[in-house]
Amino acid sequence: MMQPLLRNTFAYASSRSAISRCGTLKLSVRLLSSSYTNLKICRYRELVADTPMVDLTHLVAKDANSELANSNVRVFAKVEFLNPGFSIKDRIVQNILNKAEDEGKLKKGMIAVAASSGNTGASTAMMCAMRGYECIITTSPKCSKEKMDAIKAYGAKLLVSEPGVEEGDPKHYIEMARLMALEDPELYFDIDQYDTLSNPEGHFLTLGPEIWQQTNGLVTHFVAAGSTGGTISGTAKYLKQQNPEVKAVLADPVGSIFTEYFKKGSYGKPKDFLVEGVGKGTIPGAMNFDIIDDVIPVNDQEAFDTCFRLSRKEGICAGGSSGLNVFASLQLAASLDPNTPAVIVTVLPDLGVKYLSKFYNDEWLTENGLKPPSAGQI
Ligand SMILES: Cc1ncc(COP(=O)(O)O)c(C=O)c1O
């Protein structure tokens, strides 16, 4: 039987590279035809990061005075839902797991535990499947059915907290994961996305450099909503190290405490909002407010309407936080001097398919007091 001597030189280490999605597969070709050499084929897990950037500048026109259509302001977005787990969270989970394995904190036989609004849970479940770990994900009842089902599809165990539990309560999904890991640290490894600095570091090492390279260093503003704060904190840190003039703008759902905390240094009780995965009721350890230059609050209707614009005008079916980020970016673009060159970069954190039963469903919108998309609105 022919036994080709395959040697994939893009073994595990290359999955840590931010620069190339898929390296050339080098084959030891003693028995193989030379036509198999130099194939760009890799393991699925090596596809994390190195996402495309798309131009959304023409969407500015509707939200701004007509001059802006011809202005020097550009709005670009990183298509983060093209990561293997269909969200930006693959970047941080990869970094957290790599570091934990390298430092001996995560060993074979241990169980990874992650509290998540859904995407980190799916990334953790996917990467644990790839690496041979069991995992338990805790989430809130706000998490869409699609995200819950995806977590289970990767073979993870899913625990959903009761509705209406406040952050800090032992029955809150974040506390559930923390307490489980505290109870038996030899058995459980806590992904701890809200507080670990390996979270912003994942973006510092990958998303920041990619944005810098893809814009040839012309980026002037980075816009992102926050939950853990890892995306904005890690990415802005990298970009500001390259050019201290780069501004970091936090897009924030109306109801989240981040806006009030940024403006007043204090905050009251959070209010309900429907966009998933962003905004918070406490300040996570991964969030660095010192690096944030401004905050733009965005309400549910504005975020979802922008998703409908993206899907119906661009063919981009993205999650609610993408609409929120793009709305804030368009607002920012409208506020800038059209004669001064500016490059605003934002992220499309996850895939709209994760919300087909929610805001992409007219009945769900109406039940929740929101307007379905109509041609006029778009
Ligand atoms: C859909 C979505 N968008 C944005 C974010 C915010 O990212 P970060 O936690 O890095 O602030 C999250 C985080 O859970 C998310 O799930």
The ligand as an SDF file (V2000), in Angstrom:
LIG
                    3D

 16 16  0  0  0  0  0  0  0  0999 V2000
  -21.4920   39.4580   19.5470 C   0  0  0  0  0  0  0  0  0  0  0  0
  -20.4260   40.1280   20.3690 C   0  0  0  0  0  0  0  0  0  0  0  0
  -20.0050   41.3510   19.9880 N   0  0  0  0  0  0  0  0  0  0  0  0
  -19.0670   41.9970   20.7060 C   0  0  0  0  0  0  0  0  0  0  0  0
  -18.5390   41.4620   21.8660 C   0  0  0  0  0  0  0  0  0  0  0  0
  -17.6290   42.2910   22.7190 C   0  0  0  0  0  0  0  0  0  0  0  0
  -16.3300   41.8870   22.7520 O   0  0  0  0  0  0  0  0  0  0  0  0
  -15.4140   42.0870   24.0310 P   0  0  0  0  0  0  0  0  0  0  0  0
  -15.8030   41.0420   25.0360 O   0  0  0  0  0  0  0  0  0  0  0  0
  -14.0470   41.8620   23.4800 O   0  0  0  0  0  0  0  0  0  0  0  0
  -15.5770   43.4510   24.5920 O   0  0  0  0  0  0  0  0  0  0  0  0
  -18.9640   40.1970   22.2820 C   0  0  0  0  0  0  0  0  0  0  0  0
  -18.4600   39.6000   23.5210 C   0  0  0  0  0  0  0  0  0  0  0  0
  -19.0060   38.6800   24.0830 O   0  0  0  0  0  0  0  0  0  0  0  0
  -19.9220   39.5060   21.5100 C   0  0  0  0  0  0  0  0  0  0  0  0
  -20.3570   38.2810   21.8580 O   0  0  0  0  0  0  0  0  0  0  0  0
  1  2  1  0
  2  3  1  0
  2 15  2  0
  3  4  2  0
  4  5  1  0
  5  6  1  0
  5 12  2  0
  6  7  1  0
  7  8  1  0
  8  9  2  0
  8 10  1  0
  8 11  1  0
 12 13  1  0
 12 15  1  0
 13 14  2  0
 15 16  1  0
M  END
$$$$
